[in-house]
Amino acid sequence: MDWAPHTFEVRPWRQRSPRGPAADRRLREITVSLPPYIRGLELPMDRALTAMATASAGDLSHLDLVHGRTLSALNHLQLRTEAVDSSKIENVDASLADYGRALLGVGANASAVSMASATTALTRMIADADATRSIRPEAILTAHRELFRRNPDEAHRAGSFRTTQNWVGGSDWSPLGSLHVPPPPETVPSYLEDLFAFANREDLPAVAQAAIVHAQFESIHPFIDGNGRIGRTLIHAVLRRRRATRHLTVPIASALVAHRESYFDALNDYRGGEARTIVAMMATAVRISTAESWVTATNVLAIRERWGEAAPGARPGHPLFRLLDLMAEEPILNVELVAGRLGTTEEVAQQAIDAAADAGVLVRARRSRRAPVWLAQDLLSEVEELSARIQDSARRLRA
């Protein structure tokens, strides 16, 4: 073991609901998992693991230095890719068109709304870590509120830490047969205070610190729902706070989703006192995501150049030229968004969209006749290809 293992405690249990299987209703005791307090713990890392963590952070910083300021579109793409693949780990998925409608607030299915909300939550938590140079409970609560405020089943709990016992896996009615029973609700505040103290330390390699913060958060499971997506967002918040990245967000979740079961196994190893597994997995995910993001950076520049060639009438300062620049940041758009971002009337915005469509660089999303949504398909294909390349690289590495 290289880390303090979780301990266990038997506690009384009585099911609140009279429904469910008889075995659940008869359950009278549960065994809860108690994570260690980690505020001042040291993380023993051998030379190989230290080299992995250091190299992955260096690769990320180099990408950020080269493309952070000059290619803002890459950040928008990667934020979306990260949020989408983080949602997929939780078995939440939707088409790009539905996702686009959800982003624009013009109606979409529940999965698309959930994915769009995850994008906003990710963006806000990273921005808070960047602005305050700290990991704060307020930022996590704000992100959780954003994640669930549009979910009719969970909106009443959005932005609140849990006050009841929860569990992972097993029955819907009780912790019977569960995979993990987090600490009791009354311990959550002290565990989170300890976690934030660890997350704001400066004496650990950034990638290793991000991995431990994520694993500890998942063990505490401080929300009834959304712990996985908020916990993976914490990875990026820690990396931004430590200045491993200043502008970009590489889609680490794309590498994790490629090995979903191994990722869950790594979290279980952490609970057993083996932190190395999750640290090594995180360092590998960062390196793969960073390498493939270099490819996407080159491709995005080439796509923008092709758009200009396809629309030769787009001159600097012209609404069409400005729309092409906007499309590199917002590949899913409608007339209202274009008019607002370009500072034009909706009529001028529609004319620019029509010209881009005539040039073949914008297409209207299917099933969006009443509230048209337009897609920069080349760029959105790059989003999907980035995720696929990262997953393929992750699978080949472990083959």
C-alpha positions as a Python dict, from the first residue, in 0.01 Angstrom:
ca = {
    (1, 'M'): (0, 0, 0),
    (2, 'D'): (117, 356, -79),
    (3, 'W'): (-181, 539, 70),
    (4, 'A'): (-398, 514, 379),
    (5, 'P'): (-680, 266, 307),
    (6, 'H'): (-1044, 325, 385),
    (7, 'T'): (-1176, 180, 708),
    (8, 'F'): (-1525, 46, 768),
    (9, 'E'): (-1797, 91, 1026),
    (10, 'V'): (-2124, -93, 1080),
    (11, 'R'): (-2420, 138, 1128),
    (12, 'P'): (-2792, 82, 1182),
    (13, 'W'): (-3017, 111, 878),
    (14, 'R'): (-3389, 127, 822),
    (15, 'Q'): (-3541, 171, 479),
    (16, 'R'): (-3760, 480, 457),
    (17, 'S'): (-3984, 358, 177),
    (18, 'P'): (-4217, 59, 227),
    (19, 'R'): (-4165, -39, -136),
    (20, 'G'): (-3901, -262, -292),
    (21, 'P'): (-3793, -623, -238),
    (22, 'A'): (-3847, -784, 101),
    (23, 'A'): (-3469, -832, 146),
    (24, 'D'): (-3419, -456, 125),
    (25, 'R'): (-3696, -389, 377),
    (26, 'R'): (-3546, -640, 621),
    (27, 'L'): (-3199, -482, 609),
    (28, 'R'): (-3107, -345, 954),
    (29, 'E'): (-2732, -284, 930),
    (30, 'I'): (-2500, -144, 665),
    (31, 'T'): (-2122, -115, 643),
    (32, 'V'): (-2007, 233, 549),
    (33, 'S'): (-1666, 315, 402),
    (34, 'L'): (-1463, 581, 582),
    (35, 'P'): (-1190, 745, 370),
    (36, 'P'): (-872, 866, 541),
    (37, 'Y'): (-830, 1235, 613),
    (38, 'I'): (-566, 1344, 363),
    (39, 'R'): (-494, 1711, 436),
    (40, 'G'): (-135, 1646, 545),
    (41, 'L'): (-61, 1304, 394),
    (42, 'E'): (247, 1251, 181),
    (43, 'L'): (221, 1056, -144),
    (44, 'P'): (518, 821, -192),
    (45, 'M'): (598, 813, -564),
    (46, 'D'): (875, 606, -718),
    (47, 'R'): (1093, 746, -994),
    (48, 'A'): (887, 600, -1279),
    (49, 'L'): (556, 735, -1148),
    (50, 'T'): (707, 1076, -1076),
    (51, 'A'): (845, 1088, -1430),
    (52, 'M'): (503, 999, -1575),
    (53, 'A'): (323, 1268, -1376),
    (54, 'T'): (586, 1532, -1450),
    (55, 'A'): (604, 1456, -1822),
    (56, 'S'): (226, 1464, -1864),
    (57, 'A'): (204, 1804, -1694),
    (58, 'G'): (491, 1930, -1911),
    (59, 'D'): (320, 1814, -2230),
    (60, 'L'): (0, 1987, -2125),
    (61, 'S'): (177, 2312, -2042),
    (62, 'H'): (356, 2310, -2379),
    (63, 'L'): (29, 2265, -2568),
    (64, 'D'): (-125, 2545, -2365),
    (65, 'L'): (170, 2775, -2430),
    (66, 'V'): (158, 2723, -2806),
    (67, 'H'): (-217, 2715, -2867),
    (68, 'G'): (-370, 2866, -2555),
    (69, 'R'): (-395, 3224, -2680),
    (70, 'T'): (-380, 3183, -3055),
    (71, 'L'): (-640, 2910, -3095),
    (72, 'S'): (-927, 2986, -2861),
    (73, 'A'): (-1155, 2764, -3069),
    (74, 'L'): (-963, 2458, -2952),
    (75, 'N'): (-1065, 2529, -2594),
    (76, 'H'): (-1433, 2545, -2683),
    (77, 'L'): (-1408, 2216, -2869),
    (78, 'Q'): (-1223, 2043, -2589),
    (79, 'L'): (-1459, 2170, -2320),
    (80, 'R'): (-1747, 2020, -2514),
    (81, 'T'): (-1562, 1695, -2581),
    (82, 'E'): (-1469, 1660, -2214),
    (83, 'A'): (-1824, 1726, -2095),
    (84, 'V'): (-1974, 1486, -2350),
    (85, 'D'): (-1738, 1198, -2272),
    (86, 'S'): (-1766, 1255, -1899),
    (87, 'S'): (-2141, 1221, -1943),
    (88, 'K'): (-2091, 900, -2144),
    (89, 'I'): (-1912, 743, -1847),
    (90, 'E'): (-2246, 787, -1668),
    (91, 'N'): (-2430, 635, -1969),
    (92, 'V'): (-2568, 972, -2079),
    (93, 'D'): (-2550, 1026, -2456),
    (94, 'A'): (-2728, 1223, -2729),
    (95, 'S'): (-2688, 1326, -3093),
    (96, 'L'): (-2494, 1638, -3186),
    (97, 'A'): (-2811, 1801, -3316),
    (98, 'D'): (-2997, 1744, -2989),
    (99, 'Y'): (-2692, 1855, -2794),
    (100, 'G'): (-2682, 2172, -3004),
    (101, 'R'): (-3046, 2250, -2936),
    (102, 'A'): (-2987, 2202, -2565),
    (103, 'L'): (-2686, 2437, -2571),
    (104, 'L'): (-2896, 2701, -2742),
    (105, 'G'): (-3192, 2649, -2513),
    (106, 'V'): (-3436, 2574, -2795),
    (107, 'G'): (-3557, 2233, -2677),
    (108, 'A'): (-3395, 1890, -2669),
    (109, 'N'): (-3424, 1552, -2500),
    (110, 'A'): (-3321, 1494, -2139),
    (111, 'S'): (-2984, 1339, -2223),
    (112, 'A'): (-2887, 1632, -2445),
    (113, 'V'): (-2992, 1881, -2178),
    (114, 'S'): (-2783, 1690, -1923),
    (115, 'M'): (-2478, 1699, -2151),
    (116, 'A'): (-2519, 2071, -2220),
    (117, 'S'): (-2552, 2136, -1848),
    (118, 'A'): (-2232, 1939, -1786),
    (119, 'T'): (-2050, 2167, -2034),
    (120, 'T'): (-2161, 2479, -1847),
    (121, 'A'): (-2076, 2326, -1510),
    (122, 'L'): (-1726, 2235, -1631),
    (123, 'T'): (-1668, 2583, -1769),
    (124, 'R'): (-1775, 2759, -1452),
    (125, 'M'): (-1575, 2546, -1212),
    (126, 'I'): (-1255, 2587, -1414),
    (127, 'A'): (-1314, 2962, -1442),
    (128, 'D'): (-1350, 2987, -1064),
    (129, 'A'): (-1026, 2795, -1003),
    (130, 'D'): (-854, 3022, -1253),
    (131, 'A'): (-985, 3344, -1098),
    (132, 'T'): (-943, 3255, -729),
    (133, 'R'): (-639, 3023, -756),
    (134, 'S'): (-821, 2790, -519),
    (135, 'I'): (-1064, 2500, -507),
    (136, 'R'): (-1371, 2627, -323),
    (137, 'P'): (-1691, 2460, -202),
    (138, 'E'): (-1890, 2749, -349),
    (139, 'A'): (-1762, 2666, -697),
    (140, 'I'): (-1852, 2299, -664),
    (141, 'L'): (-2203, 2383, -543),
    (142, 'T'): (-2248, 2630, -830),
    (143, 'A'): (-2136, 2366, -1081),
    (144, 'H'): (-2372, 2109, -931),
    (145, 'R'): (-2658, 2357, -945),
    (146, 'E'): (-2585, 2419, -1311),
    (147, 'L'): (-2567, 2047, -1380),
    (148, 'F'): (-2913, 1973, -1240),
    (149, 'R'): (-3118, 2292, -1244),
    (150, 'R'): (-3291, 2181, -1566),
    (151, 'N'): (-3353, 1826, -1443),
    (152, 'P'): (-3710, 1804, -1310),
    (153, 'D'): (-3627, 1503, -1091),
    (154, 'E'): (-3316, 1652, -931),
    (155, 'A'): (-3367, 2032, -943),
    (156, 'H'): (-3477, 2043, -578),
    (157, 'R'): (-3137, 1903, -473),
    (158, 'A'): (-2928, 2100, -721),
    (159, 'G'): (-2643, 2285, -553),
    (160, 'S'): (-2673, 2105, -217),
    (161, 'F'): (-2448, 1854, -46),
    (162, 'R'): (-2630, 1541, 66),
    (163, 'T'): (-2791, 1506, 407),
    (164, 'T'): (-2887, 1138, 370),
    (165, 'Q'): (-2697, 816, 319),
    (166, 'N'): (-2625, 720, -41),
    (167, 'W'): (-2458, 424, -211),
    (168, 'V'): (-2311, 315, -544),
    (169, 'G'): (-2456, 20, -734),
    (170, 'G'): (-2681, -252, -601),
    (171, 'S'): (-3046, -195, -518),
    (172, 'D'): (-3249, 120, -577),
    (173, 'W'): (-3404, 85, -233),
    (174, 'S'): (-3116, 17, 5),
    (175, 'P'): (-2737, -34, 13),
    (176, 'L'): (-2793, -410, -9),
    (177, 'G'): (-2543, -549, -261),
    (178, 'S'): (-2387, -208, -332),
    (179, 'L'): (-2035, -157, -466),
    (180, 'H'): (-1950, 132, -235),
    (181, 'V'): (-2126, 287, 63),
    (182, 'P'): (-1981, 637, 120),
    (183, 'P'): (-1932, 789, 465),
    (184, 'P'): (-2240, 894, 667),
    (185, 'P'): (-2394, 1233, 576),
    (186, 'E'): (-2295, 1401, 902),
    (187, 'T'): (-1927, 1342, 819),
    (188, 'V'): (-1944, 1500, 472),
    (189, 'P'): (-1865, 1861, 583),
    (190, 'S'): (-1546, 1759, 766),
    (191, 'Y'): (-1436, 1534, 480),
    (192, 'L'): (-1486, 1813, 228),
    (193, 'E'): (-1299, 2066, 441),
    (194, 'D'): (-1010, 1819, 452),
    (195, 'L'): (-1032, 1760, 76),
    (196, 'F'): (-1022, 2131, -8),
    (197, 'A'): (-716, 2173, 213),
    (198, 'F'): (-542, 1894, 20),
    (199, 'A'): (-657, 2032, -317),
    (200, 'N'): (-504, 2371, -237),
    (201, 'R'): (-159, 2238, -146),
    (202, 'E'): (142, 2337, -358),
    (203, 'D'): (390, 2062, -274),
    (204, 'L'): (264, 1777, -492),
    (205, 'P'): (298, 1709, -866),
    (206, 'A'): (-12, 1866, -1021),
    (207, 'V'): (-135, 1558, -1210),
    (208, 'A'): (-90, 1334, -905),
    (209, 'Q'): (-271, 1586, -688),
    (210, 'A'): (-559, 1606, -937),
    (211, 'A'): (-588, 1225, -941),
    (212, 'I'): (-600, 1200, -561),
    (213, 'V'): (-850, 1486, -530),
    (214, 'H'): (-1074, 1314, -783),
    (215, 'A'): (-1052, 972, -615),
    (216, 'Q'): (-1113, 1115, -267),
    (217, 'F'): (-1413, 1314, -392),
    (218, 'E'): (-1562, 999, -547),
    (219, 'S'): (-1511, 816, -219),
    (220, 'I'): (-1687, 1090, -21),
    (221, 'H'): (-1968, 1104, -280),
    (222, 'P'): (-2102, 1430, -135),
    (223, 'F'): (-2403, 1457, -369),
    (224, 'I'): (-2699, 1229, -424),
    (225, 'D'): (-2633, 1240, -799),
    (226, 'G'): (-2370, 1394, -1027),
    (227, 'N'): (-2064, 1291, -825),
    (228, 'G'): (-1884, 1142, -1126),
    (229, 'R'): (-1923, 1442, -1355),
    (230, 'I'): (-1844, 1697, -1084),
    (231, 'G'): (-1552, 1483, -965),
    (232, 'R'): (-1400, 1465, -1313),
    (233, 'T'): (-1444, 1841, -1347),
    (234, 'L'): (-1237, 1874, -1030),
    (235, 'I'): (-943, 1722, -1219),
    (236, 'H'): (-940, 2020, -1454),
    (237, 'A'): (-996, 2268, -1175),
    (238, 'V'): (-688, 2141, -992),
    (239, 'L'): (-477, 2149, -1309),
    (240, 'R'): (-590, 2507, -1378),
    (241, 'R'): (-526, 2618, -1019),
    (242, 'R'): (-175, 2470, -1033),
    (243, 'R'): (-118, 2640, -1372),
    (244, 'A'): (-44, 2314, -1550),
    (245, 'T'): (-277, 2477, -1800),
    (246, 'R'): (-377, 2843, -1823),
    (247, 'H'): (-617, 2844, -2117),
    (248, 'L'): (-701, 2500, -2251),
    (249, 'T'): (-891, 2198, -2124),
    (250, 'V'): (-783, 1868, -2276),
    (251, 'P'): (-1055, 1598, -2286),
    (252, 'I'): (-917, 1362, -2022),
    (253, 'A'): (-1254, 1187, -1986),
    (254, 'S'): (-1219, 1064, -2345),
    (255, 'A'): (-925, 848, -2235),
    (256, 'L'): (-1103, 732, -1920),
    (257, 'V'): (-1421, 630, -2103),
    (258, 'A'): (-1209, 399, -2322),
    (259, 'H'): (-1139, 190, -2011),
    (260, 'R'): (-1452, 251, -1807),
    (261, 'E'): (-1419, -66, -1596),
    (262, 'S'): (-1045, -15, -1538),
    (263, 'Y'): (-1120, 340, -1429),
    (264, 'F'): (-1370, 214, -1172),
    (265, 'D'): (-1116, -50, -1064),
    (266, 'A'): (-857, 225, -1010),
    (267, 'L'): (-1100, 405, -780),
    (268, 'N'): (-1147, 80, -587),
    (269, 'D'): (-768, 40, -563),
    (270, 'Y'): (-752, 387, -411),
    (271, 'R'): (-1004, 284, -145),
    (272, 'G'): (-787, -18, -69),
    (273, 'G'): (-477, 195, -11),
    (274, 'E'): (-322, 182, -361),
    (275, 'A'): (-307, 535, -502),
    (276, 'R'): (-54, 452, -771),
    (277, 'T'): (-317, 302, -1004),
    (278, 'I'): (-530, 615, -1034),
    (279, 'V'): (-226, 845, -1054),
    (280, 'A'): (-73, 641, -1337),
    (281, 'M'): (-405, 622, -1520),
    (282, 'M'): (-451, 997, -1490),
    (283, 'A'): (-99, 1074, -1613),
    (284, 'T'): (-150, 846, -1912),
    (285, 'A'): (-490, 1002, -1989),
    (286, 'V'): (-340, 1352, -1980),
    (287, 'R'): (-54, 1257, -2214),
    (288, 'I'): (-280, 1087, -2467),
    (289, 'S'): (-537, 1368, -2462),
    (290, 'T'): (-267, 1629, -2503),
    (291, 'A'): (-100, 1451, -2795),
    (292, 'E'): (-426, 1414, -2985),
    (293, 'S'): (-519, 1774, -2911),
    (294, 'W'): (-209, 1884, -3103),
    (295, 'V'): (-355, 1707, -3407),
    (296, 'T'): (-688, 1881, -3357),
    (297, 'A'): (-516, 2219, -3327),
    (298, 'T'): (-363, 2171, -3672),
    (299, 'N'): (-691, 2046, -3814),
    (300, 'V'): (-891, 2340, -3679),
    (301, 'L'): (-658, 2587, -3847),
    (302, 'A'): (-689, 2397, -4175),
    (303, 'I'): (-1070, 2390, -4147),
    (304, 'R'): (-1087, 2766, -4095),
    (305, 'E'): (-866, 2814, -4402),
    (306, 'R'): (-1092, 2591, -4612),
    (307, 'W'): (-1396, 2792, -4506),
    (308, 'G'): (-1232, 3107, -4634),
    (309, 'E'): (-1157, 2940, -4966),
    (310, 'A'): (-1515, 2815, -4995),
    (311, 'A'): (-1653, 3163, -4932),
    (312, 'P'): (-1423, 3397, -5129),
    (313, 'G'): (-1661, 3689, -5070),
    (314, 'A'): (-1584, 3684, -4698),
    (315, 'R'): (-1359, 3985, -4642),
    (316, 'P'): (-1219, 4106, -4307),
    (317, 'G'): (-1483, 4306, -4125),
    (318, 'H'): (-1767, 4165, -4338),
    (319, 'P'): (-2042, 3980, -4141),
    (320, 'L'): (-1969, 3657, -4328),
    (321, 'F'): (-1598, 3675, -4243),
    (322, 'R'): (-1683, 3740, -3879),
    (323, 'L'): (-1931, 3452, -3885),
    (324, 'L'): (-1660, 3215, -4006),
    (325, 'D'): (-1443, 3320, -3712),
    (326, 'L'): (-1738, 3272, -3477),
    (327, 'M'): (-1807, 2925, -3618),
    (328, 'A'): (-1459, 2818, -3507),
    (329, 'E'): (-1566, 2894, -3149),
    (330, 'E'): (-1937, 2814, -3172),
    (331, 'P'): (-1988, 2532, -3424),
    (332, 'I'): (-2352, 2499, -3314),
    (333, 'L'): (-2546, 2822, -3356),
    (334, 'N'): (-2871, 2994, -3442),
    (335, 'V'): (-2969, 3342, -3562),
    (336, 'E'): (-3005, 3482, -3212),
    (337, 'L'): (-2657, 3370, -3109),
    (338, 'V'): (-2497, 3507, -3429),
    (339, 'A'): (-2674, 3843, -3402),
    (340, 'G'): (-2573, 3878, -3038),
    (341, 'R'): (-2210, 3779, -3085),
    (342, 'L'): (-2159, 3985, -3402),
    (343, 'G'): (-2355, 4285, -3276),
    (344, 'T'): (-2582, 4289, -3582),
    (345, 'T'): (-2952, 4263, -3653),
    (346, 'E'): (-3110, 3922, -3691),
    (347, 'E'): (-3167, 4002, -4058),
    (348, 'V'): (-2795, 4058, -4119),
    (349, 'A'): (-2714, 3748, -3914),
    (350, 'Q'): (-2952, 3539, -4124),
    (351, 'Q'): (-2795, 3671, -4445),
    (352, 'A'): (-2450, 3567, -4321),
    (353, 'I'): (-2578, 3223, -4221),
    (354, 'D'): (-2742, 3178, -4561),
    (355, 'A'): (-2418, 3274, -4735),
    (356, 'A'): (-2223, 3024, -4523),
    (357, 'A'): (-2481, 2758, -4602),
    (358, 'D'): (-2458, 2835, -4974),
    (359, 'A'): (-2079, 2795, -4947),
    (360, 'G'): (-2132, 2452, -4791),
    (361, 'V'): (-1968, 2532, -4456),
    (362, 'L'): (-2292, 2540, -4251),
    (363, 'V'): (-2578, 2291, -4258),
    (364, 'R'): (-2911, 2312, -4084),
    (365, 'A'): (-2967, 2047, -3818),
    (366, 'R'): (-3239, 1796, -3887),
    (367, 'R'): (-3565, 1835, -3698),
    (368, 'S'): (-3498, 2205, -3637),
    (369, 'R'): (-3740, 2365, -3885),
    (370, 'R'): (-3938, 2564, -3627),
    (371, 'A'): (-3629, 2684, -3439),
    (372, 'P'): (-3342, 2645, -3690),
    (373, 'V'): (-3005, 2532, -3553),
    (374, 'W'): (-2701, 2544, -3779),
    (375, 'L'): (-2398, 2316, -3759),
    (376, 'A'): (-2039, 2368, -3874),
    (377, 'Q'): (-2017, 2002, -3959),
    (378, 'D'): (-1642, 1996, -4040),
    (379, 'L'): (-1560, 2125, -3695),
    (380, 'L'): (-1810, 1903, -3517),
    (381, 'S'): (-1668, 1602, -3699),
    (382, 'E'): (-1329, 1702, -3559),
    (383, 'V'): (-1484, 1702, -3210),
    (384, 'E'): (-1599, 1345, -3259),
    (385, 'E'): (-1272, 1241, -3421),
    (386, 'L'): (-1072, 1390, -3134),
    (387, 'S'): (-1267, 1181, -2886),
    (388, 'A'): (-1234, 870, -3105),
    (389, 'R'): (-858, 917, -3154),
    (390, 'I'): (-802, 956, -2780),
    (391, 'Q'): (-1005, 645, -2706),
    (392, 'D'): (-826, 446, -2977),
    (393, 'S'): (-485, 554, -2844),
    (394, 'A'): (-586, 463, -2490),
    (395, 'R'): (-703, 118, -2598),
    (396, 'R'): (-388, 52, -2804),
    (397, 'L'): (-170, 151, -2511),
    (398, 'R'): (-333, -108, -2287),
    (399, 'A'): (-362, -380, -2553),
}
